[in-house]
Amino acid sequence: MTPVRERAIIRRAYRNMARVMTNMFWLSRDTHARIKALVTFVPGVLDTFHSNLPVIAVSAHFGNWEILSQAGVANGIPMMSVAKMIGSPEMTARLTRLRSMIGQQIVPADGSLRPIMQAIKKGVSVGLLIDQQTHIGEGGAWIKFFGVPAGMSLTPAALSRKLNVPIVFALSFPLKDGRYCIDVVEFFLPEPQVDDAIRTQQLADAFERVIRRHPSLWCLNYRRWRYILPGDDPARYPFYARPERRSKVKERVSRTRA
């Protein structure tokens, strides 16, 4: 990649993130009507959701990730999303209010497993982001992402297998007219025989293919490869990566399968 191309991708990525944040506050009023006006779906996508409810709706910090679950709620799909704390407690509380304006349920990431399982059993679909660091001792696994191991949550795969619900990997793409279009990147029916780490690797591979086609739509300021796989060559990782020092680190990727 040339330096010119690299700078162009970075500029567009930050422009996309600014657009996401602006839309969040714009949607704080007349939320339902504005969501309906702002978001469209590729033909058949809503049918995929409605005919398979509940689903595990997997996504990532790509396009406008903040509107995905809200768009589902606006179109009759009950949704619960898992969110990590951002900045101060006050900032997190404000974002939670914005995200839940039209009925989206928000649950904190810490201790979220039980509420997630209860929601799915009640027919509520669950939204999870897969491009965040998850330690091995916290339900994650070392998954190759662009050829470099990264800690990724096994939760979507494990829930699909244990609760017999499909995984819908959906992303939003900006349109030239200012709206967004939501498409399903991958759809996985529950397969009890498929190892959680294998399914998670399939999700990572699918996301990697999308990023290669649309690199500027991914949130590039997130430090995705934050830790180094024990025993691996540090030179393979970005400058910010540091050794994983958690006491319960285990290198075997499939360790969490029940």
C-alpha positions as MATLAB code, in Angstrom:
seq = 'MTPVRERAIIRRAYRNMARVMTNMFWLSRDTHARIKALVTFVPGVLDTFHSNLPVIAVSAHFGNWEILSQAGVANGIPMMSVAKMIGSPEMTARLTRLRSMIGQQIVPADGSLRPIMQAIKKGVSVGLLIDQQTHIGEGGAWIKFFGVPAGMSLTPAALSRKLNVPIVFALSFPLKDGRYCIDVVEFFLPEPQVDDAIRTQQLADAFERVIRRHPSLWCLNYRRWRYILPGDDPARYPFYARPERRSKVKERVSRTRA';
ca = [
       0.000    0.000    0.000;
       1.356    3.418   -0.932;
       1.637    6.215    1.652;
      -0.894    8.255   -0.328;
      -3.412    5.402   -0.241;
      -2.774    4.876    3.469;
      -3.406    8.532    4.316;
      -6.588    8.545    2.237;
      -7.946    5.508    4.110;
      -7.155    7.085    7.481;
      -8.840   10.381    6.546;
     -11.962    8.597    5.341;
     -12.029    6.400    8.444;
     -12.019    9.396   10.788;
     -14.621   11.099    8.618;
     -16.813    8.021    8.967;
     -16.383    7.982   12.759;
     -17.324   11.675   12.957;
     -20.449   10.907   10.941;
     -21.356    8.077   13.330;
     -21.055   10.334   16.374;
     -23.020   13.142   14.712;
     -25.811   10.747   13.809;
     -26.027    9.517   17.399;
     -27.001   12.971   18.643;
     -29.196   13.712   15.618;
     -31.150   10.551   16.394;
     -31.796   11.667   19.978;
     -34.998   13.372   18.755;
     -37.796   11.801   16.704;
     -35.685    8.667   16.905;
     -38.096    6.170   15.401;
     -38.992    8.318   12.392;
     -35.408    9.362   11.770;
     -34.121    5.786   11.985;
     -36.727    4.694    9.443;
     -35.679    7.524    7.139;
     -31.948    7.014    7.639;
     -31.682    3.246    7.241;
     -32.592    0.879    4.451;
     -32.021   -2.854    4.143;
     -30.797   -5.009    1.304;
     -33.848   -6.927   -0.003;
     -34.424  -10.069    2.021;
     -32.408   -8.995    5.073;
     -35.405   -8.161    7.253;
     -37.032  -11.420    6.178;
     -33.885  -13.256    7.296;
     -34.176  -11.703   10.739;
     -37.933  -12.097   11.165;
     -38.010  -15.714    9.990;
     -35.256  -16.803   12.391;
     -36.026  -14.896   15.614;
     -34.367  -14.784   17.993;
     -30.907  -14.428   16.471;
     -27.424  -13.559   17.640;
     -26.778  -10.418   15.618;
     -23.019  -10.134   15.294;
     -21.447   -6.926   14.052;
     -18.333   -4.780   14.451;
     -17.145   -1.176   14.608;
     -17.758   -0.738   10.902;
     -19.909    1.706    8.969;
     -22.428    3.038   11.481;
     -22.424    0.325   14.119;
     -24.609    2.394   16.444;
     -27.699    2.199   14.236;
     -27.818   -1.552   13.628;
     -29.787   -2.680   16.659;
     -31.898    0.482   16.691;
     -32.841   -0.148   13.068;
     -33.875   -3.647   14.062;
     -36.079   -2.339   16.878;
     -37.627    0.233   14.528;
     -38.587   -2.639   12.235;
     -40.202   -4.835   14.854;
     -37.197   -6.876   16.007;
     -36.758   -6.861   19.819;
     -33.062   -6.326   20.540;
     -30.656   -6.366   23.457;
     -27.119   -5.075   22.908;
     -24.023   -5.513   25.040;
     -21.969   -2.372   25.639;
     -18.682   -1.727   27.390;
     -18.119    1.300   29.585;
     -16.879    4.296   27.593;
     -14.954    7.015   29.404;
     -16.644    8.120   32.615;
     -19.788    6.612   34.169;
     -21.635    9.785   33.175;
     -20.623    9.372   29.525;
     -21.648    5.715   29.579;
     -25.034    6.609   31.085;
     -25.640    9.268   28.443;
     -24.766    6.893   25.603;
     -27.021    4.241   27.115;
     -29.935    6.702   27.112;
     -29.288    7.570   23.466;
     -29.040    3.923   22.470;
     -32.237    2.922   24.240;
     -34.487    5.754   23.007;
     -36.863    3.479   21.057;
     -36.701    0.334   23.139;
     -33.324   -1.236   22.523;
     -32.218   -2.945   25.738;
     -28.635   -2.220   26.805;
     -26.742   -4.487   29.184;
     -23.222   -3.780   30.533;
     -20.534   -6.118   29.226;
     -19.474   -7.143   32.730;
     -21.824   -9.856   33.915;
     -23.815   -9.839   30.683;
     -23.986  -13.587   30.040;
     -27.015  -14.331   32.217;
     -29.134  -11.406   30.893;
     -28.186  -12.401   27.342;
     -29.291  -15.989   27.819;
     -32.529  -14.903   29.498;
     -33.251  -12.493   26.645;
     -32.708  -15.123   23.961;
     -34.980  -17.567   25.780;
     -37.683  -14.866   25.768;
     -37.352  -14.362   22.019;
     -35.191  -11.233   22.140;
     -32.314  -11.065   19.663;
     -28.904  -10.066   20.993;
     -26.381   -7.728   19.360;
     -22.669   -8.394   19.937;
     -19.556   -6.718   18.524;
     -16.744   -9.118   17.667;
     -13.829   -6.763   17.030;
     -13.023   -6.002   20.673;
     -10.274   -7.508   22.797;
     -11.419  -10.468   24.894;
      -8.893  -12.151   27.165;
      -8.488  -15.902   27.057;
      -9.469  -16.213   30.712;
     -12.647  -14.224   30.036;
     -14.184  -16.378   27.327;
     -11.924  -15.422   24.450;
      -9.585  -17.300   22.143;
      -6.605  -16.487   19.979;
      -8.139  -16.054   16.530;
      -6.187  -15.125   13.408;
      -7.215  -11.738   12.062;
      -5.280  -10.536    9.020;
      -2.877  -13.356    9.804;
      -2.056  -12.120   13.321;
      -3.585  -13.665   16.492;
      -6.042  -11.458   18.362;
      -8.161  -12.120   21.436;
     -11.742  -12.586   20.234;
     -14.871  -13.540   22.140;
     -16.267  -17.051   21.722;
     -19.621  -15.924   23.133;
     -21.563  -15.688   19.834;
     -20.466  -19.172   18.783;
     -21.072  -20.676   22.225;
     -24.545  -19.150   22.543;
     -25.512  -20.318   19.073;
     -24.427  -23.858   19.868;
     -25.901  -24.071   23.365;
     -29.214  -22.280   22.726;
     -29.754  -23.501   19.154;
     -30.093  -20.044   17.596;
     -28.532  -18.770   14.352;
     -25.797  -16.174   14.007;
     -26.512  -13.282   11.646;
     -23.417  -11.231   10.832;
     -24.755   -7.846    9.715;
     -23.016   -4.586    8.840;
     -24.145   -1.132    7.750;
     -22.752    0.593    4.675;
     -23.028    4.358    4.020;
     -24.865    5.431    0.880;
     -24.085    8.480   -1.239;
     -27.377   10.125   -0.280;
     -26.454   10.159    3.434;
     -28.427    7.082    4.436;
     -27.152    3.646    5.457;
     -27.884    0.232    4.025;
     -27.773   -2.852    6.247;
     -26.686   -6.137    4.724;
     -26.090   -9.655    6.041;
     -22.467  -10.658    5.501;
     -22.787  -14.233    6.776;
     -25.557  -16.413    8.170;
     -24.761  -19.452   10.308;
     -27.371  -21.943   11.431;
     -26.593  -23.595   14.784;
     -24.362  -26.630   14.315;
     -23.559  -28.420   17.601;
     -20.675  -30.298   15.995;
     -18.812  -27.103   15.014;
     -16.197  -26.025   17.559;
     -16.686  -22.530   18.982;
     -13.201  -21.443   17.942;
     -13.777  -22.651   14.381;
     -17.038  -20.720   14.136;
     -15.353  -17.633   15.585;
     -12.555  -17.950   13.038;
     -15.184  -18.084   10.288;
     -16.667  -14.838   11.596;
     -13.232  -13.212   11.714;
     -12.481  -14.359    8.166;
     -15.788  -12.954    6.917;
     -15.085   -9.601    8.561;
     -11.555   -9.523    7.165;
     -12.910   -9.978    3.638;
     -15.253   -7.024    4.111;
     -12.504   -4.794    5.513;
     -10.270   -5.565    2.545;
     -13.017   -4.251    0.266;
     -13.959   -1.265    2.457;
     -10.977   -0.445    4.735;
     -12.019    3.129    5.513;
     -15.320    1.993    7.070;
     -13.614    0.186    9.931;
     -12.903    2.077   13.173;
      -9.127    2.222   12.748;
      -8.261    3.960   16.018;
      -9.118    0.872   18.093;
      -6.032   -1.119   19.123;
      -7.202   -4.495   17.885;
      -3.944   -6.436   18.420;
      -3.400   -5.222   21.965;
      -1.670   -8.342   23.278;
       0.911  -10.778   21.951;
       0.224  -14.486   21.865;
       2.633  -16.150   24.349;
       5.624  -17.517   22.482;
       4.837  -15.649   19.271;
       7.169  -13.238   17.480;
       6.468   -9.671   18.715;
       7.630   -8.326   15.351;
       4.383   -9.597   13.812;
       2.311   -7.227   15.946;
       1.688   -3.462   15.878;
       3.947   -1.211   17.918;
       1.403   -0.871   20.745;
       1.036   -4.625   21.417;
       2.416   -5.984   24.670;
       2.795   -9.489   26.152;
      -0.328  -11.125   27.559;
       0.374  -11.512   31.286;
      -2.935  -12.737   32.618;
      -2.524  -15.634   35.015;
      -4.972  -17.948   33.306;
      -3.739  -17.611   29.745;
      -3.997  -20.831   27.771;
      -2.783  -21.095   24.238;
      -5.080  -23.865   23.064;
      -7.709  -22.080   20.989;
     -10.551  -24.535   21.530;
     -10.260  -24.788   25.330;
     -13.668  -23.250   26.111;
     -15.845  -25.774   24.293;
     -18.249  -27.330   26.790;
];
